Amino acid sequence: MEPEVHIVERYMQLVQRCCTMTNIMLAGGKEIDLLAFNPKTAERFHIEVRVCIGRGFRLRMVDTQTRSGQKHRRGMDTLSAIKFSPPTVIAAVSEVFGNREYHKVLVVWDLENTDVIEQTKALYGIEIWRMPDILEELLGLIGTKAYRDDVLRTVQLISMRNPAI
């Protein structure tokens, strides 16, 4: 599992108090990063994580293309189509959640502008969560408790080096 998906999974477990399933492999090479269920509130979540470290990926509404016509995969039009809309993905989510409503969430590091959050919710029904906000909230909860989880421990160690994270 990618570290960024692991961090979001631990956030959903520790902060949001959800039960989770990760890296659900589907036909056609598709994969669902994370499904989560909160037993107390009955909220359901389909979460995809698209976190890139470089400044090149800033979520935007409309994707751009390379000179050869390949999509950069940083526009909501493309990400909605490849992450949330394929029939195999919809069928797999329905198999787990039934016909109940669920939150569609895309986790990213950065945005082209903050209007993307509202526009994405209105056009695609997808919530945008920012990884820095998740890290801040998760670190606020776990503090300096000793965790045997390698990824959480690494995040703790790095945050001690730079308390602004």
Secondary structure, 3 states (H helix, E strand, C coil): CCHHHHHHHHHHHHCCCCEEEEEEECHHHCEEEEEEECCCCCCEEEEEEECCCCCCCCEECCCCECCCCCECCCEHHHHHHHHHCCHHHHHHHHHHHCCCCCEEEEEECCECCCHHHHHHHHHHCEEEEEHHHHHHHHHHHHCCCCCCCHHHHHHHHHHHHCCCC
